Amino acid sequence: MKNRTYFHALKLITENCTGCTKCVRICPTEALRVRDGKIIFDANRCIDCGKCITACNFNAIVPVTDNLKEIEKFKYRLAILSTSYAGQFPQSIGYANAKKAILKLGFDDVAEESMITMQIHKLIRDYIYTNNDIRPILSSNCPAVVRLIQVRFPDLLPHILHIEAPMSILATFYRDKICRETGLSEDEIGIFLIVPCVAQVTAVHQPEGTYKNYLDGAIAISEIYSHIINDIRDFNEQDTSYELYPKGLSWAISGMQAEDINDGVLKTMAVTGIHNVIEILLKIENQQLERYDFIVLNNCVNGCVGGILNVENPFVAAARIRDYLRKSQPCNFYNETFEKMYHHGDFNVIPLEPRSIMTLDKDIKVALEMMKKIDEIDKKLPGLDCSACGSPTCRTLAEDIVVNKADISDCVVLSRNKKKCSCHKQQNKEEV
């Protein structure tokens, strides 16, 4: 694989870093180190899961999203809402009003991921039955999980569902529709996702596997929320003119997509939380879960309602969406165009490539020799994985030493023991 420059929706503010290593310990791909008391970052390893952002109490790592002003570059602006958006607003405001208020921010129209999820789940079922030689098939909805597989589980890449994500499919549909109805060219139309997490921001700016990116930006739900809350007083009554797709909204909640795909024959599972996902991927790699047909993996605990760019507590947001599911009249957005596009291959994606995160050397003999040195150094280290050295584990410190990114003296435990030993020797000499 050729060297790539990866886009990431986070920023390091090193002057705020205290060197506490909390982010280093929580990173699932060992993308962070502390050196000389400050955080450093390996862009090749980062999967934009956002765990470091939530772990840091000092704003040394912050999210980066598109500014609302970006929409001003386009003549026609469409907002596509993530399913988790509905759970951010209390009943006193209402989801319909929260959608309507987006038009006051400068958008010409609003579409929702929830519009097509029920239609997409039929296409996913068809894919699962068509590809019965691959088990289990893994959902591709979460960009952080897709990148995790690229980085840590490359052998599982063929298991990923090779269909575009619902919001990308919707963007493709709407861009063509707007062009036909308005006569505008594609570059005059701006389509922006309103997203709950940094992984989706990265997916917009550097999509994996897509043939063409139909999206122009990703704006945080938290930014939209802050504007809407200031203007929502103008909406005194509940708006009933906007259709709701409560069944589709449920995909923001853990387990609901897996339930929808399950037709009584297919065996499905849902897993949330990046470290839980890693455990399940290890089991799949060891061929322990082949009896499952489809597994939905989410980086965020509780599903997309747990994204760090949301504003509401994920349990509260999930409860609100469930309330819509119980009380709202179901509305079905069906368009045969989607099925035609699917069978025509328009939703296909390019096979994903692994990310080479630890190529010790192109020469296999040299690489094996370096691996031997890593093993030797690792045996000398205490095995506490305390991260006091600035590396996440003793093993990664050994790797950093071999590639000249650290020194064995960085190990606090070894240095302390060496100092004690020197003191004892000096004391013995004095006694003699």
C-alpha angles and dihedrals in degrees: 000000000000120000112268136192107230125213115224129189095220137079132209117224098191095183088067094051117109095186093243093145093218091128091045091058096048100046108110094207100040091243096147135071136172114224124173088357095302134099121253127187138218106211093193093061100041116105097181094243089148095223091126091054093055092042095054114088094184104058091246089135117040135172122256119210137159117279119241089238089070089080090068090076091072135068093216122034127194125187118205112199124216114232090248092063092082093062095057098075128069121237090255087070100031131206094262092056090045088056094045091051090061089070089063088060091066104273120133096207142002128222129180135221086221090065094076107022092096091052092044093054089064089054090049090053090051090051092050094050092044092051098046091147090071117072129207104018112206125218114248096202096103111068092196091058092047089054091045089057090048091052105037108013107034092154088066096057092101088059093063116105105256098213126106117259116262095251092052090049090050091049090053091051096046097045090056091044094050092047090054096044099043104028090232121142120246094254091056091060120080118200115189130184119220099215141190100209145035092241089067091050089055091046090057095049097039110017118191118226099358121132093211133009110230094179128092103192150338122236122194118249087226091061093048090046093054091055095044095049089057093052102033093095087079089067104072099162132049109263112229098176094085117083118232126213101199096167090055092047089061090075087079088070125078114262099011097102091049089050092051093050091049106094096176092270103057116075111223137179137188125209128182133187120055096248091050088049090054091053091052093046089053089054091049090049088053090050093244097130104044092124089071117088101195132015124189112209122193127186092207121071110248091016128270091339084072095060116131093232091062120094104209128077106265094234092052091046091050091049091053092051091049087051090055088049092054100040108030124087108250114249120195119208103197125172121168088210090081094056091046090050091048095051090044089057096247092132094051118117133208113263108264122245125219121249113237102221102164112030100158094189139339089235106080093209092053091046092052090049090051090049089054090053090049090054091049094050092043090058090055093052120088096244093227095125088211094149090220087128090060095252120103097238140006089253093055090047088056089051091048091051093052092050090046096249095116143013130233088241086069087076103099093198095053092044091050093048091047090051091049090049091051091050092051091050091049091049092050091051091052092049091052 
